[in-house]
Amino acid sequence: MTRKIRISDLKRFDITEHLDSEEAIAEYLTAVLEDNDPALLADALGMIARARGMTQLAKDTGLSRESLYKGLSGDRIPSTETLLKVLSAMGLKLSVRAVSHA
């Protein structure tokens, strides 16, 4: 007899549990950037920040924890300055490549 699985039986997926290496973080951000959605990017950076520690990121960027939580929630789009500070503090950088329009 097959046991019926209910949604409530499933463990909630938490991406921060899987952002445990530079490679995993880079792959995650690369996938997020494919959507061209600034709010999704902000949310992804927030997930990475929570996985690494928001307090340390606040120290490294010179921004308050509160402003980081708000700015990286996905509810608003952070400024380019904030994004660049966060990426730099995380040891990451953006790169650009041409898109083929075939």
C-alpha positions as CSV (number, residue, x, y, z in Angstrom):
1,M,0.0,0.0,0.0
2,T,1.4,3.4,-1.0
3,R,1.5,6.1,1.7
4,K,0.0,9.4,0.7
5,I,2.3,12.3,1.2
6,R,0.8,15.6,2.3
7,I,2.4,19.0,1.7
8,S,2.5,19.5,5.5
9,D,4.7,16.4,5.8
10,L,7.4,18.0,3.6
11,K,10.3,19.9,5.1
12,R,10.3,23.6,4.1
13,F,13.1,24.3,1.6
14,D,15.6,26.9,2.9
15,I,18.1,28.0,0.3
16,T,20.4,29.4,2.9
17,E,21.3,25.8,4.0
18,H,22.8,25.2,0.6
19,L,24.8,28.4,0.2
20,D,27.8,27.0,1.9
21,S,30.5,27.6,-0.6
22,E,31.7,30.3,-3.0
23,E,30.8,28.1,-5.9
24,A,27.2,27.5,-4.7
25,I,26.7,31.2,-4.1
26,A,28.1,32.1,-7.6
27,E,25.8,29.4,-9.2
28,Y,22.8,30.7,-7.3
29,L,23.4,34.3,-8.3
30,T,24.1,33.4,-11.9
31,A,20.7,31.6,-12.0
32,V,18.9,34.5,-10.4
33,L,20.5,37.0,-12.8
34,E,19.1,35.1,-15.8
35,D,15.6,36.3,-14.8
36,N,16.6,40.0,-15.1
37,D,14.5,40.8,-12.0
38,P,16.1,43.4,-9.6
39,A,13.7,42.4,-6.8
40,L,14.7,38.8,-7.1
41,L,18.4,39.8,-7.1
42,A,17.9,41.8,-3.9
43,D,16.1,38.9,-2.3
44,A,18.9,36.5,-3.4
45,L,21.5,38.7,-1.9
46,G,19.5,38.9,1.3
47,M,19.4,35.0,1.4
48,I,23.2,35.0,0.9
49,A,23.6,37.6,3.6
50,R,21.6,35.6,6.1
51,A,23.5,32.5,5.2
52,R,26.8,34.3,5.9
53,G,25.7,36.5,8.7
54,M,24.0,39.8,8.4
55,T,25.9,41.4,11.3
56,Q,29.3,40.8,9.6
57,L,27.9,42.1,6.3
58,A,26.7,45.3,8.0
59,K,30.2,45.8,9.4
60,D,31.8,45.2,6.1
61,T,29.5,47.5,4.1
62,G,29.1,50.2,6.7
63,L,25.4,49.9,6.4
64,S,23.0,49.1,9.3
65,R,21.6,45.6,9.7
66,E,18.1,47.1,9.5
67,S,18.8,48.9,6.2
68,L,20.3,45.7,4.8
69,Y,17.3,43.6,5.9
70,K,15.0,46.1,4.2
71,G,17.1,46.7,1.1
72,L,17.7,43.0,0.5
73,S,14.2,41.7,1.2
74,G,13.0,41.7,-2.4
75,D,10.2,44.1,-1.4
76,R,12.1,47.0,-2.7
77,I,14.9,47.5,-5.2
78,P,18.2,48.7,-3.5
79,S,20.3,51.3,-5.1
80,T,23.2,50.4,-7.3
81,E,25.5,51.7,-4.6
82,T,24.1,49.4,-2.1
83,L,24.2,46.4,-4.4
84,L,27.9,47.1,-5.3
85,K,28.8,47.5,-1.6
86,V,27.1,44.2,-0.7
87,L,28.7,42.3,-3.6
88,S,32.1,43.7,-2.7
89,A,31.7,42.8,1.0
90,M,30.7,39.3,0.0
91,G,33.8,39.0,-2.2
92,L,31.7,38.9,-5.4
93,K,31.6,40.9,-8.5
94,L,29.3,41.2,-11.5
95,S,30.4,40.5,-15.0
96,V,28.8,41.2,-18.3
97,R,28.6,39.0,-21.4
98,A,26.9,39.6,-24.7
99,V,23.6,37.9,-25.3
100,S,23.0,36.1,-28.5
101,H,19.8,37.1,-30.3
102,A,19.6,34.1,-32.6
